[in-house]
Amino acid sequence: MSVSSFHEHFRAVTSLTPLQFQKQLRLIEARRMMIAEGETISNAAYAVGYESVSQFTREYGRMFGLPPARDVRAAKVRMQPSSGLVAAGLG
């Protein structure tokens, strides 16, 4: 299969180019590392293959709608049980 044919088939299945798909996987993995493992932004960025934290931050914000630090904080808040509502049986 030619490269152009592969790209055409790949895009038909995923609606993304191979490069966009790879970028998305890297950003999702970095997000998981920061939320689940408490990894720092820079360590997560380098771990998934970014050489520039500023480039990582720009692409992360485009994909998730918030910069990494704000997104991770918001995700951790969403994961916590509502303190008052749970205790009162309302959560």
Backbone torsions as a table, in degrees:
resi	resn	phi	psi	omega
1	MET	NA	133.8	179.4
2	SER	-72.5	161.5	179.1
3	VAL	-61.2	-44.8	-178.2
4	SER	-66.3	-35.8	177.2
5	SER	-67.0	-41.9	176.8
6	PHE	-58.7	-48.2	-179.7
7	HIS	-59.8	-40.8	179.4
8	GLU	-63.8	-45.8	179.0
9	HIS	-67.3	-41.4	180.0
10	PHE	-60.3	-45.9	-178.8
11	ARG	-66.9	-33.8	178.4
12	ALA	-64.5	-35.1	-178.1
13	VAL	-83.2	-41.9	-172.4
14	THR	-103.3	-14.5	-172.1
15	SER	63.8	16.8	177.8
16	LEU	-132.9	155.2	170.8
17	THR	-75.4	161.6	177.2
18	PRO	-55.9	-38.7	179.4
19	LEU	-66.4	-43.0	177.4
20	GLN	-63.5	-40.2	179.2
21	PHE	-62.7	-45.7	179.1
22	GLN	-62.2	-43.3	179.2
23	LYS	-60.7	-42.9	179.5
24	GLN	-62.6	-44.1	178.0
25	LEU	-61.0	-42.2	179.9
26	ARG	-63.3	-43.5	-179.8
27	LEU	-67.0	-39.1	177.9
28	ILE	-64.2	-41.8	178.9
29	GLU	-66.1	-41.2	178.1
30	ALA	-62.4	-42.3	178.6
31	ARG	-61.3	-43.8	178.5
32	ARG	-60.7	-43.6	-179.6
33	MET	-61.6	-41.4	-178.2
34	MET	-70.5	-40.0	-176.9
35	ILE	-79.6	-50.9	-173.2
36	ALA	-81.4	-34.1	-174.7
37	GLU	-108.4	-4.5	179.6
38	GLY	70.5	23.0	-179.0
39	GLU	-68.3	147.1	177.0
40	THR	-72.1	161.9	-179.7
41	ILE	-60.0	-48.8	-176.9
42	SER	-65.4	-42.2	179.1
43	ASN	-63.8	-41.0	178.6
44	ALA	-65.0	-42.7	-179.3
45	ALA	-60.7	-47.9	-179.5
46	TYR	-67.8	-36.6	-178.3
47	ALA	-63.4	-32.5	-179.5
48	VAL	-95.2	4.6	170.8
49	GLY	108.9	4.5	176.7
50	TYR	-80.3	141.9	176.6
51	GLU	-98.3	-14.0	-177.9
52	SER	-129.1	122.1	178.7
53	VAL	-66.5	-35.1	179.9
54	SER	-66.8	-38.6	176.4
55	GLN	-65.6	-42.3	177.3
56	PHE	-58.3	-46.9	-178.2
57	THR	-62.0	-42.0	178.1
58	ARG	-62.2	-48.8	-177.6
59	GLU	-68.6	-35.8	177.8
60	TYR	-62.3	-47.1	179.5
61	GLY	-61.3	-38.6	177.4
62	ARG	-63.8	-40.3	-175.8
63	MET	-77.6	-44.8	-173.2
64	PHE	-101.4	-7.6	176.0
65	GLY	86.2	-7.1	178.0
66	LEU	-140.5	153.5	172.5
67	PRO	-62.6	156.1	-175.3
68	PRO	-52.4	-47.0	-176.0
69	ALA	-61.6	-45.6	179.8
70	ARG	-67.7	-39.2	-180.0
71	ASP	-64.7	-43.6	-179.8
72	VAL	-65.2	-43.4	177.2
73	ARG	-59.2	-46.5	-179.7
74	ALA	-63.1	-40.1	179.7
75	ALA	-65.2	-40.4	179.8
76	LYS	-67.2	-36.3	176.9
77	VAL	-65.0	-43.1	179.1
78	ARG	-63.3	-29.3	-177.7
79	MET	-80.3	-19.6	-179.9
80	GLN	-78.6	139.5	175.6
81	PRO	-66.5	147.1	177.1
82	SER	-68.0	111.0	-171.1
83	SER	-54.7	-54.2	-177.2
84	GLY	-73.0	-38.6	-177.2
85	LEU	-70.2	-39.2	179.8
86	VAL	-67.5	-43.7	-180.0
87	ALA	-63.0	-33.4	-178.6
88	ALA	-87.1	-0.6	-179.3
89	GLY	79.7	17.3	-177.6
90	LEU	-105.0	-3.0	-174.2
91	GLY	-98.9	NA	NA
